[in-house]
Amino acid sequence: MTAKAVGPVLLQGYRGGMRFRQIEVFHAVYTHGSISAAARVLGVSQPSVSKTLRHAEDNLGFQLFQLARGRLIPTDEAHALIREAGDIFDRLASLQQTARNLSQAGGRPYPPGYRAQPRARRHPAGDGAVPARLAARHLRSAHPSS
């Protein structure tokens, strides 16, 4: 299997990958146990959840859930993927909390009164190179000939 990064496609594999929306729907179905509960949580219709889940399975090339006695049962592949999806949503929750904290602090990442150290200024040439005249002047002042 080779992995390719193509736009917003994640978990790219041999057949295809999953878009973020598909991961979101998969996570909701897995977490809440049914398509109807996932649809309620996501604020979309049941057919929309079913269609997105079917497209994810088609892209991946394997089933994520099996239907048994009217209930969705996660496959072994779903159990493996949910760990990764959970990590994504944990990081997303952390990002959202940081954004809320910044918003409540008036956009300041540091406590009031804190002053960050200024960054070293670069030469206007922009490439970080020291112009020859400036280097020569520095060398002459550091090593004057007697």
Residue, then its C-alpha position, 0 to 999 in steps of 0.5 A: m500500500t502506498a500513501k498519497a496526500v491528495g487534498p483533504v483526503l486522510l487515511q489514504g490507502y490502496r483503494g482510497g481514503m477518507r475525507f474529514r466529513q466521512i471520519e466525523v460521520f464514522h466517529a459519530v456512528y461508532t460512538h453513538g451506536s446507530i445511524s439515527a443517533a449519529a444523525r441527531v448529534l450531527g444535525v443532519s438526516q439519516p439518509s445523509v449519514s448512511k450515504t456518507l458512511r457507504h461512500a467511506e466504505d466504498n473508498l476504503g474497500f471494506q465495511l466499517f459496520q455489519l448489520a446484525r439483528g437490526r443493530l450496527i456492529p463495528t468490524d475489526e477494521a472499524h475498531a482499528l480506525i476508531r483509535e485514530a479517529g479518536d485521536i483526531f477528535d481529541r486534538l480538535a477538542s484541544l484546538q477548540q479549547t485553546a481558541r476559546n481561551l484565547s478569545q476569553a483572554g482578548g486574543r492574548p496568548y500570554p497573561p496581561g503585562y507579559r512582554a514577549q522577547p522581540r525577534a531578531r531582525r533580518h536584513p531587508a534583503g530578506d535572505g538572511a545574508v549579511p551584506a559584504r559592506l556590513a561584514a567588512r565594517h564589523l571585521r574592521s571594528a573588531h580587528p583594527s590594524s595597529 
